[in-house]
Amino acid sequence: MEIEVKKGTEEELKSLDLDSWNSWSCGVSEFDWEYDADERCFIQDGKAVITADSGEKVEINKGDLVLFPKGLKCHWIILEPIRKVYRFE
């Protein structure tokens, strides 16, 4: 189970219709989370480090397109206030 992080191209981001996605924001903090569905998100602002229970560790930043797989259990450390839009797949 891997967290997928990449920079979305301008064309790709347009094709995803990000304006129709849900939005979420959070200040500097730490918390545990579990995904009960695949979640794709686009990071609009901020920075966080996510560590999966498997030990996998990723950093996400402004401009990243991220896929969190269903069943992922992880720990978030938000280093800079974060804003994202997301949808479940």
C-alpha positions in Angstrom: 0.0 0.0 0.0 1.7 3.2 -1.2 0.9 6.8 -1.0 1.3 8.3 -4.5 2.7 11.8 -4.8 3.3 13.7 -8.0 3.2 17.2 -9.5 0.1 17.5 -11.6 0.5 19.0 -15.0 -1.6 22.0 -15.9 -3.6 19.9 -18.4 -4.1 17.1 -15.9 -5.3 19.5 -13.2 -7.8 21.1 -15.7 -9.1 17.6 -16.6 -9.8 16.7 -13.0 -12.3 19.6 -12.5 -10.8 20.5 -9.1 -13.5 23.2 -8.5 -16.1 20.4 -8.0 -14.0 18.7 -5.3 -14.6 19.0 -1.5 -12.2 21.3 0.4 -10.4 20.8 3.7 -7.9 22.8 5.7 -6.0 22.4 9.0 -3.5 24.3 11.0 -0.2 23.1 12.3 -1.0 19.9 14.2 -0.5 16.1 14.4 -3.1 13.3 14.2 -3.7 9.7 13.2 -5.9 8.9 10.2 -7.3 5.9 8.4 -8.7 5.9 4.9 -11.8 3.9 4.3 -11.8 4.7 0.5 -9.2 5.8 -2.0 -8.8 9.6 -1.7 -7.2 11.7 -4.4 -6.3 15.3 -3.3 -4.6 18.4 -4.6 -2.5 20.4 -2.1 -3.3 24.1 -2.6 -1.1 25.4 0.2 1.0 24.1 3.1 3.3 21.3 4.0 2.9 18.0 5.8 4.7 14.7 6.5 2.7 11.6 6.5 4.0 8.3 7.9 2.1 5.1 7.2 1.9 2.3 9.7 4.1 0.4 7.3 6.9 2.9 7.9 6.5 4.6 4.5 7.1 8.4 4.9 6.2 11.1 2.4 6.2 14.9 2.4 3.4 16.7 0.6 3.6 20.3 -0.5 1.7 23.0 -2.4 1.1 21.8 -6.0 1.2 18.0 -5.2 -1.4 15.6 -6.5 -1.7 12.8 -3.9 -3.5 9.4 -3.8 -4.1 7.9 -0.4 -5.1 4.2 -0.8 -8.1 2.6 0.9 -7.1 0.9 4.1 -4.1 3.2 4.8 -3.5 3.9 8.4 -1.1 6.8 9.0 0.1 9.7 11.1 0.0 13.3 9.8 2.3 16.0 11.0 1.2 19.3 9.5 4.3 21.6 9.4 2.6 24.6 7.6 -1.2 25.2 7.6 -2.6 23.1 4.8 -5.4 23.6 2.3 -6.5 20.8 -0.1 -9.3 19.8 -2.3 -10.2 16.1 -2.4 -12.5 13.4 -3.8 -13.1 9.8 -3.0 -12.6 7.3 -5.9 
